[in-house]
């Protein structure tokens, strides 16, 4: 299995649509050395043919033969007999990724250049100009502006074949071949920007160092400073990122006002990420800098509206900023493509309690990042969409997305993400406490206050499900005390419930008052529904009954199953205490069944306890198909059921097609199936569809 799982260790350049060249993988150096020894024992002709195949991963046997002819190699029937290393028909395929890496790395630099030159000569410009340019660049032994310019021109077209990683690979090679220092610095800056989006800080850092060496003009130097600040935000998501972005924005104001405003907008969200752990440049400080900056010229764009609205929100209050933020979100939602990589729009939807926009924009964001191969952007997008699925009660869909995000982070080496997994653990109740404590410790060290806040809310949710209201209150109150400018007031309902259960009505009423400032300004079913549920908790008699009914009605209208089921649970508990046992059973039974179906064990058990108190026993849960499979198997099974090939599944999940095949064999054995056709009926439709998101 070590060999089957090795694709997880590939770096972003090796995922670049075939344009990345193989590199050594530390996980299996000894395996690679074994392949290299076998390669060196083969006949010279076989070695050279394998090197040609390793240098061009398309596996095109016709191209291999043409290149061999250019090299003067005479091929007989035994020439391609490479034992267990390759398979040959109309394509030449290495049996393992490490075989290709071993063959390429053991060859001398001169031999590699000679092979790339032959491959370039074997491809006519009209056939595949981009691959021809790629091979020409690797045949070059010294800087060559003509080849570098050809690569730069091909970079945009390479996007269609290999996404941003392919663009970055072309631009990075162009940098290496550029003789003029100024032009090299310019290309390095452009390559760093793409490499960061494609593969994270590690991919961009050497290019940024190259950009610093060469002479850049004032604007380019400011752009470099902005990119460095963006990398700090992406890798640390807290600490000094906001102050670095503000500094970049101020430097850009006279050079590029629109880019300056973009920097300020990133600074606002970076300050939100740091929250109470910020070293400087908190939300209010950044907002003051925004108000002092050059205003947008002409009609404001959605981004301009978001920036101005966020500044107003932190200086004058949520109610003052909400109308401008709502206008910004509404205008952006009708945008077809522009700005789809900006996760801030999804965050804004959450801030405005707009569950529909959250799902719509979150889905669009994931799809855009996948299609572009934006490996830095995609894990954040997957976590944000997973959190939306958790709100819907679709815990399986959420975990599939989180598993995909984890596999990408293993490739890019970016900072781990834990927020959605904390929420998932809180709802399931399984081993959540150690994860929450570790997250708070690590996030505090990194200065990521928003993740501390997510962990505290997750802890409050966990203990609410377990019925440990004293503990829930202690965790929920931490956020209430931390920061008056905290984003996303979704933890306030947790505080209200815990405070009421602990007879802290004064605290509960204060929390409801603060919550209502946000919910009234938002005006969405989600916002008004959680406010109604919270007001029911601090009310009595007919007023409480009316608030509960209103909450259930509002929260039942838009994929808010967790919120709706919690409203039914609270209503059922209240009805039982009002001695309305029959009515209580209806609500508690519905809540129990819904939590059970979701897999939210603590809340299901809490509902079951209340049902038993009414004299009724909750129905036992039966196993599901999903529980019979591992998360990886479930993800692969759903994609296979939707018609994806093993190669397509592997490309999406960063696995080799052989690993996919191995997992599918396990799926068939576990479920007693014989073909892919049977998967469609064996897997639930609702969860199968989530694999495509």
C-alpha positions in Angstrom: 0.0 0.0 0.0 3.0 2.4 0.4 3.4 2.4 -3.3 -0.3 2.8 -4.0 -0.5 5.9 -1.7 2.6 7.7 -3.0 0.7 10.1 -5.2 -0.3 11.9 -2.0 3.3 13.0 -1.7 3.5 14.7 -5.0 4.1 18.4 -5.0 1.9 20.8 -7.0 4.4 21.0 -9.9 3.9 17.3 -10.5 0.2 17.8 -10.8 0.6 20.3 -13.6 -1.2 18.5 -16.4 2.0 16.6 -17.3 4.1 19.7 -17.5 5.8 19.2 -14.1 8.9 17.0 -14.1 9.3 14.2 -11.7 11.2 14.8 -8.5 12.3 12.6 -5.6 9.7 11.8 -3.0 11.2 11.5 0.6 8.6 9.0 1.6 9.9 6.3 -0.7 13.6 7.2 -1.4 14.6 3.6 -0.8 11.9 2.3 -3.3 13.1 4.8 -5.9 16.7 3.7 -5.4 15.5 0.1 -6.0 13.9 1.1 -9.3 17.0 3.0 -10.3 19.2 0.0 -9.7 16.9 -2.1 -11.9 17.0 0.6 -14.6 20.8 0.7 -14.6 21.0 -3.1 -15.2 18.8 -2.8 -18.4 20.3 -2.6 -21.9 21.4 0.9 -23.0 18.7 1.1 -25.7 16.0 0.3 -23.2 17.4 2.8 -20.8 17.3 5.6 -23.4 13.8 4.7 -24.5 12.6 4.8 -20.8 14.2 8.2 -20.4 12.3 9.5 -23.4 9.1 8.2 -21.9 9.9 9.6 -18.5 10.7 13.1 -20.0 7.2 13.2 -21.6 4.4 11.9 -19.4 1.8 11.9 -22.1 2.7 8.3 -22.8 2.3 8.9 -26.6 4.0 5.8 -28.1 4.1 7.5 -31.6 5.9 10.5 -30.1 8.3 8.2 -28.3 9.2 6.5 -31.6 9.6 9.8 -33.4 12.0 11.1 -30.7 13.9 7.8 -30.8 14.4 8.3 -34.5 15.7 11.8 -33.9 18.2 10.3 -31.4 19.3 7.7 -33.9 18.0 4.8 -31.8 17.2 1.6 -33.7 14.2 -0.2 -32.1 13.8 -3.9 -32.3 11.0 -6.1 -30.8 12.9 -6.4 -27.4 13.8 -2.7 -27.1 10.7 -1.8 -25.0 10.9 -4.9 -22.8 11.3 -3.1 -19.4 10.1 -5.9 -17.2 7.7 -4.8 -14.6 8.4 -1.0 -14.9 6.2 -0.1 -17.9 3.3 -1.3 -19.9 3.3 -0.7 -23.7 0.5 -0.7 -26.2 -0.7 2.5 -28.0 0.7 4.3 -24.9 3.7 3.9 -22.7 2.6 3.9 -19.1 4.9 3.6 -16.0 3.4 1.2 -13.5 4.3 3.5 -10.6 4.9 7.2 -10.4 8.2 6.5 -8.7 9.4 4.5 -11.6 9.2 7.6 -13.8 10.9 9.7 -11.1 13.7 7.1 -10.7 14.4 6.9 -14.4 14.5 10.7 -14.9 16.6 11.4 -11.8 19.3 8.8 -12.4 20.0 10.2 -15.9 22.7 12.9 -16.3 21.7 16.5 -17.0 23.2 16.2 -20.5 21.2 13.1 -21.3 18.0 14.8 -20.1 18.6 17.9 -22.2 19.4 15.7 -25.3 16.1 13.7 -24.8 14.0 16.9 -24.4 15.6 18.3 -27.5 14.6 15.2 -29.5 11.1 15.4 -28.1 10.8 19.1 -29.1 12.0 18.3 -32.6 9.4 15.5 -32.8 6.5 17.9 -32.2 5.5 20.3 -34.9 4.4 23.8 -33.7 0.9 23.2 -35.2 0.6 19.9 -33.4 1.2 21.0 -29.7 3.1 24.3 -29.5 2.9 24.4 -25.8 4.5 21.0 -25.2 7.1 21.8 -27.8 8.0 25.0 -26.0 8.1 23.1 -22.7 10.6 20.5 -24.1 12.7 23.2 -25.8 13.0 25.0 -22.5 14.4 21.8 -20.8 16.8 21.2 -23.6 18.3 24.7 -23.0 21.7 24.6 -21.2 21.8 28.4 -20.7 19.5 31.4 -20.4 17.7 32.0 -23.7 15.3 34.9 -24.1 13.6 33.5 -27.2 12.8 30.3 -25.4 11.7 32.1 -22.2 9.4 34.4 -24.3 7.9 31.3 -26.0 7.2 29.8 -22.6 5.6 33.0 -21.3 3.3 33.1 -24.3 2.3 29.4 -23.8 1.6 29.8 -20.1 -2.0 31.1 -20.6 -2.9 28.2 -22.9 -1.3 25.7 -20.5 -4.0 26.6 -18.0 -6.6 24.6 -19.9 -4.5 21.5 -19.7 -3.1 21.6 -16.2 -4.7 24.5 -14.3 -2.7 27.1 -12.3 0.0 24.6 -11.6 0.8 24.3 -15.3 0.8 28.1 -15.7 3.2 28.3 -12.7 5.5 25.6 -14.1 5.8 27.5 -17.5 6.4 30.8 -15.8 8.9 29.4 -13.4 10.9 27.8 -16.2 10.7 31.1 -18.1 12.3 32.9 -15.1 15.2 30.4 -15.1 15.9 31.1 -18.8 15.6 34.9 -18.7 19.0 36.5 -19.2 18.0 40.2 -18.5 17.8 40.9 -14.7 14.9 43.3 -14.9 12.8 41.0 -17.1 13.7 38.1 -14.9 12.5 39.9 -11.8 9.2 40.8 -13.5 8.6 37.3 -14.6 9.5 36.0 -11.2 6.9 38.3 -9.6 4.2 37.0 -12.0 5.3 33.4 -11.5 5.2 33.8 -7.7 1.7 35.2 -7.8 0.4 32.1 -9.8 2.5 29.7 -7.9 1.1 30.9 -4.6 -2.5 30.4 -5.9 -1.5 27.0 -7.3 0.5 25.5 -4.5 1.1 27.8 -1.5 3.9 29.7 0.1 6.6 27.1 -0.4 6.0 27.2 -4.2 6.1 31.0 -4.3 8.9 31.8 -1.9 11.9 31.1 -4.2 10.3 33.1 -6.9 9.8 36.0 -4.6 13.4 35.9 -3.7 14.3 36.1 -7.3 12.0 39.0 -7.7 13.7 40.9 -4.9 17.1 40.5 -6.5 16.2 42.1 -9.8 15.3 45.8 -10.3 11.6 46.4 -10.0 9.9 49.8 -10.4 7.9 51.3 -7.6 4.6 49.7 -8.6 6.1 46.2 -9.1 7.9 46.5 -5.8 4.6 47.4 -4.1 2.9 44.5 -5.8 5.7 42.3 -4.4 5.1 43.6 -0.9 1.4 42.9 -1.3 2.0 39.3 -2.4 4.3 38.8 0.6 1.5 40.1 2.9 -1.0 37.8 1.2 1.3 34.8 1.7 1.6 35.7 5.4 -2.2 35.8 5.6 -2.6 32.5 3.8 0.1 30.7 5.8 -0.6 32.2 9.3 -4.2 33.5 9.0 -3.6 35.7 11.9 -0.8 37.5 13.8 0.7 40.4 11.8 -0.9 39.7 8.4 -3.4 42.6 8.8 -0.7 45.2 9.5 1.4 43.9 6.6 -1.6 44.2 4.3 -2.4 47.7 5.5 1.2 48.8 4.9 1.0 47.3 1.4 -2.3 49.2 0.8 -0.8 52.5 1.9 2.2 52.1 -0.4 -0.1 51.3 -3.3 -2.5 54.2 -2.9 -0.6 56.6 -5.2 0.5 53.9 -7.6 -2.6 51.8 -8.1 -5.7 53.0 -6.0 -7.8 50.0 -7.0 -5.1 47.5 -6.0 -4.7 49.5 -2.8 -8.4 49.0 -2.0 -8.0 45.3 -2.7 -5.2 45.2 -0.1 -7.3 47.0 2.4 -10.1 44.5 1.9 -7.8 41.6 2.6 -6.5 43.5 5.6 -10.1 43.7 7.0 -10.6 40.0 6.7 -7.1 39.3 8.1 -8.0 41.4 11.1 -11.2 39.4 11.5 -9.1 36.3 11.4 -6.8 37.5 14.2 -9.6 39.0 16.3 -8.5 39.5 20.0 -5.1 37.8 19.4 -4.0 40.5 16.9 -0.6 42.1 17.6 -1.9 45.3 16.0 -4.3 46.5 13.3 -7.5 45.2 14.7 -10.8 45.5 12.9 -11.4 49.1 14.0 -7.8 50.2 13.2 -8.0 48.7 9.7 -11.4 50.3 9.2 -10.1 53.7 10.1 -7.3 53.2 7.6 -9.9 52.3 5.0 -11.9 55.5 5.7 -8.7 57.6 5.3 -7.8 55.9 2.0 -8.6 57.2 -1.5 -12.2 56.5 -2.3 -13.2 54.4 -5.2 -13.3 56.2 -8.6 -16.5 56.0 -10.5 -19.4 53.7 -9.7 -18.5 51.4 -6.8 -17.9 47.8 -7.6 -19.2 45.0 -5.4 -15.7 44.9 -3.8 -15.8 48.6 -3.1 -19.2 48.2 -1.4 -17.9 45.3 0.7 -14.9 47.3 1.8 -16.9 50.4 2.7 -19.6 48.3 4.4 -17.1 46.4 6.5 -15.4 49.6 7.6 -18.8 51.0 8.6 -19.8 47.8 10.3 -16.7 47.9 12.6 -16.8 51.7 13.3 -20.5 52.4 13.5 -22.0 49.0 14.2 -23.5 46.0 12.3 -26.8 47.7 11.8 -25.1 50.7 10.1 -23.0 48.5 7.8 -25.5 45.8 6.9 -27.4 47.7 4.1 -24.2 48.4 2.2 -22.9 44.8 2.7 -26.3 43.4 1.6 -26.1 45.5 -1.6 -22.5 44.3 -2.2 -23.5 40.7 -1.8 -26.6 41.0 -4.0 -24.6 42.6 -6.8 -21.8 40.1 -6.6 -24.2 37.1 -6.8 -25.2 38.1 -10.3 -21.6 38.2 -11.4 -20.8 35.2 -13.6 -17.1 34.7 -13.2 -15.2 37.8 -11.8 -14.1 37.4 -8.2 -15.1 33.7 -7.8 -11.7 32.9 -6.2 -12.4 35.4 -3.4 -13.6 33.4 -0.4 -14.5 36.7 1.4 -17.8 36.7 -0.5 -18.8 33.4 1.2 -17.7 34.7 4.6 -19.8 37.8 3.9 -22.8 35.6 3.3 -22.3 34.0 6.7 -21.9 37.4 8.4 -25.2 38.4 6.9 -26.9 35.2 8.0 -27.7 34.4 4.3 -27.7 30.6 4.2 -28.8 30.5 0.5 -26.0 32.7 -0.6 -23.6 30.7 1.5 -24.5 27.5 -0.2 -24.7 29.1 -3.7 -21.4 31.0 -3.5 -19.6 28.2 -1.6 -20.5 25.8 -4.3 -19.4 28.2 -7.1 -16.2 28.9 -5.2 -15.3 25.2 -4.9 -16.1 24.5 -8.5 -14.0 27.5 -9.8 -11.0 26.5 -7.6 -11.2 22.9 -8.7 -11.4 23.8 -12.4 -8.5 26.2 -12.1 -6.4 23.9 -10.0 -6.0 26.6 -7.3 -4.6 24.4 -4.6 -4.1 27.3 -2.2 -7.7 28.4 -2.5 -9.5 25.0 -2.7 -9.0 23.8 0.9 -10.4 27.0 2.3 -13.4 26.7 -0.1 -13.9 23.1 0.8 -13.9 23.8 4.6 -16.4 26.7 4.1 -18.8 24.6 2.0 -18.4 21.7 4.5 -19.5 24.1 7.3 -22.6 24.9 5.2 -23.4 21.2 4.8 -23.1 20.8 8.6 -25.8 23.5 9.0 -27.9 21.4 6.7 -27.3 18.3 8.8 -25.5 16.5 6.0 -22.5 15.3 8.0 -21.4 12.8 5.4 -21.2 15.4 2.7 -19.2 17.6 5.0 -16.7 14.9 5.9 -16.2 14.0 2.2 -15.3 17.7 1.5 -13.0 17.8 4.6 -11.2 14.6 3.5 -10.6 16.1 0.1 -9.2 19.3 1.7 -6.9 17.3 3.9 -5.5 15.5 0.9 -4.7 18.8 -0.8 -3.1 20.3 2.3 -0.9 17.2 2.5 0.3 18.0 -1.1 0.8 21.8 -0.6 2.1 21.8 2.9 -0.1 24.8 3.9 -1.2 25.4 7.4 -3.8 22.8 8.6 -7.5 23.8 8.7 -9.6 22.6 11.6 -12.7 24.8 12.0 -15.3 22.7 10.1 -13.9 19.5 11.6 -14.4 21.0 15.0 -18.1 21.6 14.2 -18.4 18.1 12.8 -16.9 16.6 15.9 -19.2 18.7 18.1 -22.3 17.4 16.4 -21.1 13.8 16.4 -19.6 14.0 19.9 -16.9 11.5 19.1 -13.4 12.4 20.4 -14.3 16.1 20.0 -12.9 17.4 23.3 -9.2 16.6 22.7 -9.5 18.1 19.2 -11.1 21.3 20.6 -8.4 21.8 23.2 -5.6 21.2 20.8 -7.1 23.6 18.3 -7.3 26.4 20.9 -3.7 25.8 21.9 -2.3 25.8 18.4 -4.5 28.6 17.1 -3.5 30.8 20.0 0.1 30.2 19.3 -0.4 31.2 15.6 -2.5 34.3 16.5 -5.6 33.0 14.8 -8.3 34.3 17.0 -11.1 33.4 14.7 -10.2 29.7 15.0 -10.1 30.0 18.8 -13.6 31.4 18.5 -14.7 28.5 16.3 -13.3 26.1 18.8 -15.1 27.8 21.7 -18.4 27.7 19.8 -17.8 24.0 18.9 -17.2 23.2 22.6 -20.5 25.0 23.5 -22.3 23.0 20.9 -20.8 19.8 22.0 -21.8 20.3 25.7 -25.2 21.5 24.7 -25.8 18.2 23.0 -24.5 16.3 26.0 -26.8 18.3 28.3 -23.8 19.6 30.2 -25.1 23.2 30.3 -22.6 24.5 32.9 -19.8 23.6 30.6 -21.6 24.9 27.5 -22.1 28.3 29.3 -18.4 28.5 30.2 -17.4 28.1 26.6 -20.1 30.2 25.0 -19.4 33.1 27.4 -15.7 33.3 26.4 -16.6 34.6 23.0 -19.1 37.0 24.5 -16.3 38.5 26.6 -13.5 38.4 24.1 -14.3 41.0 21.4 -17.2 43.3 20.8 -16.3 43.4 17.1 -16.3 39.6 16.6 -17.5 38.4 13.3 -20.4 35.8 12.9 -22.6 36.1 16.0 -23.7 32.5 15.5 -22.5 31.5 18.9 -24.9 33.8 20.7 -27.8 31.3 20.5 -25.6 28.8 22.3 -25.0 31.4 25.0 -28.7 32.1 25.4 -29.6 28.4 25.7 -26.8 27.6 28.2 -27.6 30.7 30.3 -31.3 29.8 30.5 -30.5 26.3 31.5 -28.2 27.6 34.2 -30.7 30.1 35.5 -28.7 33.1 34.2 -31.7 34.9 32.7 -29.9 38.3 32.9 -27.1 37.0 30.8 -29.5 35.3 28.4 -31.4 38.6 27.9 -28.3 40.5 27.2 -27.2 38.0 24.6 -30.6 38.1 22.9 -30.4 41.9 22.7 -27.0 41.7 21.1 -28.2 38.9 18.8 -31.3 40.9 17.7 -29.1 43.8 16.5 -27.6 41.4 13.9 -30.7 39.4 13.1 -33.0 42.4 12.5 -30.5 44.0 10.2 -30.0 40.7 8.3 -33.7 39.9 8.1 -33.1 36.4 6.7 -35.1 33.2 7.7 -31.9 31.9 9.4 -31.3 35.1 11.4 -35.0 35.6 12.4 -35.4 31.9 13.1 -32.5 31.7 15.6 -33.7 34.9 17.2 -37.2 33.5 17.6 -35.8 30.3 19.1 -33.7 32.4 21.5 -36.6 34.7 22.5 -38.7 31.6 23.2 -36.1 30.5 25.8 -36.4 33.7 27.7 -40.3 33.9 27.4 -43.1 32.0 29.1 -46.7 30.9 28.4 -48.3 31.8 25.1 -45.4 34.0 24.1 -42.9 31.2 24.4 -45.2 28.9 22.4 -45.6 31.4 19.7 -41.8 32.1 19.4 -41.1 28.4 19.2 -43.6 27.9 16.4 -42.2 30.9 14.6 -38.7 29.5 14.9 -39.6 26.1 13.6 -41.4 27.6 10.6 -38.6 30.0 9.7 -35.8 27.5 10.1 -37.7 24.8 8.2 -37.6 26.7 5.0 -34.0 26.6 3.8 -31.6 23.7 4.4 -31.2 24.6 8.1 -31.9 21.1 9.5 -29.6 21.4 12.5 -31.1 24.7 13.6 -34.6 23.5 12.9 -34.1 20.2 14.8 -32.7 22.0 17.7 -35.7 24.3 17.8 -38.0 21.2 17.9 -35.9 19.7 20.7 -36.1 22.9 22.8 -39.8 23.2 22.0 -40.4 19.6 23.0 -38.5 20.1 26.3 -40.5 23.2 27.0 -43.8 21.4 26.2 -42.9 18.5 28.6 -42.3 20.9 31.4 -45.6 22.6 30.6 -47.2 19.1 31.1 -48.3 18.9 27.4 -46.8 15.4 27.0 -48.6 14.5 23.8 -47.5 17.6 22.0 -44.0 17.2 23.5 -43.7 13.7 22.1 -44.4 14.9 18.6 -41.6 17.5 18.7 -39.1 15.3 20.5 -39.8 12.3 18.3 -39.2 14.5 15.2 -36.0 15.9 16.7 -34.7 12.5 17.7 -35.4 11.0 14.2 -33.7 14.0 12.5 -30.6 14.0 14.7 -30.3 10.2 14.3 -30.5 10.4 10.6 -27.8 13.2 10.6 -25.5 11.2 12.9 -25.6 13.9 15.6 -25.4 11.4 18.4 -25.3 13.7 21.5 -28.4 15.6 20.4 -30.2 12.4 19.4 -29.5 11.0 22.9 -30.7 14.2 24.5 -34.0 14.0 22.6 -34.3 10.3 23.5 -33.9 11.1 27.3 -36.6 13.7 27.0 -38.8 11.2 25.2 -38.3 8.6 27.9 -39.4 11.3 30.4 -42.7 11.5 28.6 -43.2 7.7 28.8 -42.1 6.9 25.2 -39.0 5.0 24.1 -37.1 6.3 21.1 -36.8 4.0 18.1 -33.4 2.4 17.7 -31.1 3.4 14.9 -30.2 0.9 12.2 -26.9 0.8 10.3 -26.5 2.5 6.9 -24.5 1.9 3.8 -22.3 4.9 4.6 -21.3 3.4 8.0 -20.1 0.2 6.3 -17.5 2.1 4.3 -14.5 4.1 5.3 -14.7 7.8 4.4 -12.2 7.4 1.5 -14.2 4.4 0.2 -17.5 6.3 0.4 -16.1 9.3 -1.5 -14.7 7.1 -4.3 -17.9 5.0 -4.4 -20.0 8.1 -4.9 -17.9 9.4 -7.7 -17.8 6.0 -9.4 -21.6 5.8 -9.1 -21.9 9.1 -10.8 -19.9 7.8 -13.8 -16.4 9.1 -13.2 -13.5 6.9 -14.4 -10.7 5.7 -12.1 -8.4 8.2 -13.7 -10.9 11.1 -13.2 -11.5 10.1 -9.6 -7.8 9.9 -8.9 -7.3 13.4 -10.4 -9.9 14.9 -8.2 -8.8 13.1 -5.0 -5.0 13.2 -5.7 -4.7 9.4 -5.8 -3.3 7.1 -8.5 -5.9 5.2 -10.6 -4.5 2.0 -9.1 -5.3 3.3 -5.6 -8.8 4.1 -6.7 -9.2 0.6 -8.2 -8.0 -1.0 -4.9 -10.5 1.0 -2.9 -13.4 0.1 -5.3 -12.6 -3.6 -4.9 -13.0 -3.1 -1.2 -16.3 -1.3 -1.7 -17.6 -4.1 -3.9 -16.6 -6.7 -1.4 -18.0 -4.8 1.6 -21.4 -4.1 -0.1 -21.6 -7.4 -1.9 -21.7 -5.8 -5.3 -20.3 -7.0 -8.7 -20.3 -3.9 -10.9 -20.4 -0.1 -10.9 -24.0 -0.2 -12.1 -25.1 -1.7 -8.8 -23.5 1.2 -6.9 -26.2 3.6 -8.0 -28.9 1.6 -6.1 -26.6 0.8 -3.2 -25.8 4.4 -2.3 -28.3 6.9 -1.1 -29.1 9.5 -3.8 -28.9 12.5 -1.4 -25.4 11.7 -0.3 -24.2 10.5 -3.7 -24.9 13.8 -5.2 -22.6 15.6 -2.8 -19.6 13.9 -4.2 -19.8 16.2 -7.2 -19.8 19.4 -5.2 
